[in-house]
Amino acid sequence: MYKIKGIYHNGRKGPRMEPVTDAKYDGLAGCRILWDISELKQFKSTTFKIIDDFFGSWRWYTSEVLQLTKRDEKIYELETASTIYVLEELDGD
Protein backbone atom coordinates (compact mmCIF):
# COMPACT_ATOMS: atom_id res chain seq x y z
CA MET A 1 0.00 0.00 0.00
CA TYR A 2 1.16 3.53 -0.80
CA LYS A 3 0.10 7.07 0.01
CA ILE A 4 0.06 9.80 -2.64
CA LYS A 5 2.16 12.51 -0.98
CA GLY A 6 1.89 14.97 -3.86
CA ILE A 7 1.10 15.42 -7.55
CA TYR A 8 3.29 17.76 -9.58
CA HIS A 9 3.86 19.04 -13.09
CA ASN A 10 6.65 17.34 -15.00
CA GLY A 11 7.44 20.49 -16.99
CA ARG A 12 5.11 19.80 -19.91
CA LYS A 13 2.10 21.90 -18.80
CA GLY A 14 3.60 23.83 -15.89
CA PRO A 15 6.92 24.41 -14.14
CA ARG A 16 8.52 21.14 -13.08
CA MET A 17 7.61 20.12 -9.51
CA GLU A 18 4.94 22.81 -9.18
CA PRO A 19 1.80 21.28 -7.60
CA VAL A 20 -0.89 20.34 -10.11
CA THR A 21 -4.10 22.37 -9.65
CA ASP A 22 -6.25 20.77 -12.38
CA ALA A 23 -9.63 19.84 -10.87
CA LYS A 24 -9.39 16.23 -12.09
CA TYR A 25 -6.64 15.64 -9.49
CA ASP A 26 -8.65 17.14 -6.59
CA GLY A 27 -8.66 14.85 -3.59
CA LEU A 28 -5.97 12.46 -4.84
CA ALA A 29 -3.08 13.85 -2.79
CA GLY A 30 -3.22 12.22 0.63
CA CYS A 31 -5.11 9.14 -0.55
CA ARG A 32 -3.93 5.62 0.12
CA ILE A 33 -3.62 3.39 -2.91
CA LEU A 34 -3.06 -0.22 -3.81
CA TRP A 35 -0.49 -0.39 -6.58
CA ASP A 36 1.46 -3.35 -7.94
CA ILE A 37 4.85 -1.82 -8.59
CA SER A 38 6.08 -5.12 -10.07
CA GLU A 39 3.73 -4.69 -13.06
CA LEU A 40 5.16 -1.27 -13.96
CA LYS A 41 6.29 -0.97 -17.59
CA GLN A 42 7.98 2.02 -19.19
CA PHE A 43 5.82 3.79 -21.81
CA LYS A 44 2.66 2.02 -20.55
CA SER A 45 -0.03 3.39 -18.25
CA THR A 46 -0.21 2.14 -14.68
CA THR A 47 -3.25 1.89 -12.42
CA PHE A 48 -3.78 2.90 -8.80
CA LYS A 49 -6.68 1.49 -6.82
CA ILE A 50 -7.75 4.41 -4.63
CA ILE A 51 -9.01 3.11 -1.27
CA ASP A 52 -9.68 6.39 0.58
CA ASP A 53 -12.54 7.73 -1.52
CA PHE A 54 -15.79 8.69 0.22
CA PHE A 55 -17.82 6.66 -2.31
CA GLY A 56 -15.70 3.53 -2.07
CA SER A 57 -12.64 2.37 -3.94
CA TRP A 58 -12.03 3.30 -7.56
CA ARG A 59 -9.23 3.14 -10.11
CA TRP A 60 -6.97 5.92 -11.35
CA TYR A 61 -5.19 5.42 -14.67
CA THR A 62 -1.98 7.39 -15.23
CA SER A 63 -0.58 8.52 -18.54
CA GLU A 64 2.41 6.59 -19.92
CA VAL A 65 5.19 5.95 -17.39
CA LEU A 66 8.52 7.57 -18.18
CA GLN A 67 10.49 6.59 -15.08
CA LEU A 68 10.33 5.51 -11.47
CA THR A 69 12.89 6.89 -9.02
CA LYS A 70 13.34 5.67 -5.46
CA ARG A 71 14.21 8.78 -3.41
CA ASP A 72 14.80 7.00 -0.11
CA GLU A 73 13.73 3.85 1.68
CA LYS A 74 9.99 4.55 1.32
CA ILE A 75 9.58 7.47 -1.10
CA TYR A 76 9.16 7.04 -4.86
CA GLU A 77 8.71 9.52 -7.70
CA LEU A 78 6.66 8.13 -10.55
CA GLU A 79 7.03 10.34 -13.62
CA THR A 80 4.44 9.96 -16.35
CA ALA A 81 3.95 11.78 -19.65
CA SER A 82 1.94 14.47 -17.87
CA THR A 83 2.58 14.29 -14.12
CA ILE A 84 4.95 13.37 -11.29
CA TYR A 85 3.42 11.42 -8.42
CA VAL A 86 5.32 11.33 -5.14
CA LEU A 87 4.39 8.11 -3.35
CA GLU A 88 5.20 6.85 0.12
CA GLU A 89 5.31 3.11 0.74
CA LEU A 90 3.35 2.38 3.91
CA ASP A 91 4.49 -0.12 6.55
CA GLY A 92 2.96 -3.56 6.74
CA ASP A 93 1.33 -3.62 3.30
C-alpha positions in Angstrom: 0.0 0.0 0.0 1.2 3.5 -0.8 0.1 7.1 0.0 0.1 9.8 -2.6 2.2 12.5 -1.0 1.9 15.0 -3.9 1.1 15.4 -7.5 3.3 17.8 -9.6 3.9 19.0 -13.1 6.6 17.3 -15.0 7.4 20.5 -17.0 5.1 19.8 -19.9 2.1 21.9 -18.8 3.6 23.8 -15.9 6.9 24.4 -14.1 8.5 21.1 -13.1 7.6 20.1 -9.5 4.9 22.8 -9.2 1.8 21.3 -7.6 -0.9 20.3 -10.1 -4.1 22.4 -9.6 -6.2 20.8 -12.4 -9.6 19.8 -10.9 -9.4 16.2 -12.1 -6.6 15.6 -9.5 -8.6 17.1 -6.6 -8.7 14.8 -3.6 -6.0 12.5 -4.8 -3.1 13.9 -2.8 -3.2 12.2 0.6 -5.1 9.1 -0.5 -3.9 5.6 0.1 -3.6 3.4 -2.9 -3.1 -0.2 -3.8 -0.5 -0.4 -6.6 1.5 -3.4 -7.9 4.9 -1.8 -8.6 6.1 -5.1 -10.1 3.7 -4.7 -13.1 5.2 -1.3 -14.0 6.3 -1.0 -17.6 8.0 2.0 -19.2 5.8 3.8 -21.8 2.7 2.0 -20.6 0.0 3.4 -18.3 -0.2 2.1 -14.7 -3.3 1.9 -12.4 -3.8 2.9 -8.8 -6.7 1.5 -6.8 -7.7 4.4 -4.6 -9.0 3.1 -1.3 -9.7 6.4 0.6 -12.5 7.7 -1.5 -15.8 8.7 0.2 -17.8 6.7 -2.3 -15.7 3.5 -2.1 -12.6 2.4 -3.9 -12.0 3.3 -7.6 -9.2 3.1 -10.1 -7.0 5.9 -11.4 -5.2 5.4 -14.7 -2.0 7.4 -15.2 -0.6 8.5 -18.5 2.4 6.6 -19.9 5.2 6.0 -17.4 8.5 7.6 -18.2 10.5 6.6 -15.1 10.3 5.5 -11.5 12.9 6.9 -9.0 13.3 5.7 -5.5 14.2 8.8 -3.4 14.8 7.0 -0.1 13.7 3.8 1.7 10.0 4.5 1.3 9.6 7.5 -1.1 9.2 7.0 -4.9 8.7 9.5 -7.7 6.7 8.1 -10.6 7.0 10.3 -13.6 4.4 10.0 -16.3 4.0 11.8 -19.6 1.9 14.5 -17.9 2.6 14.3 -14.1 4.9 13.4 -11.3 3.4 11.4 -8.4 5.3 11.3 -5.1 4.4 8.1 -3.3 5.2 6.8 0.1 5.3 3.1 0.7 3.4 2.4 3.9 4.5 -0.1 6.5 3.0 -3.6 6.7 1.3 -3.6 3.3 
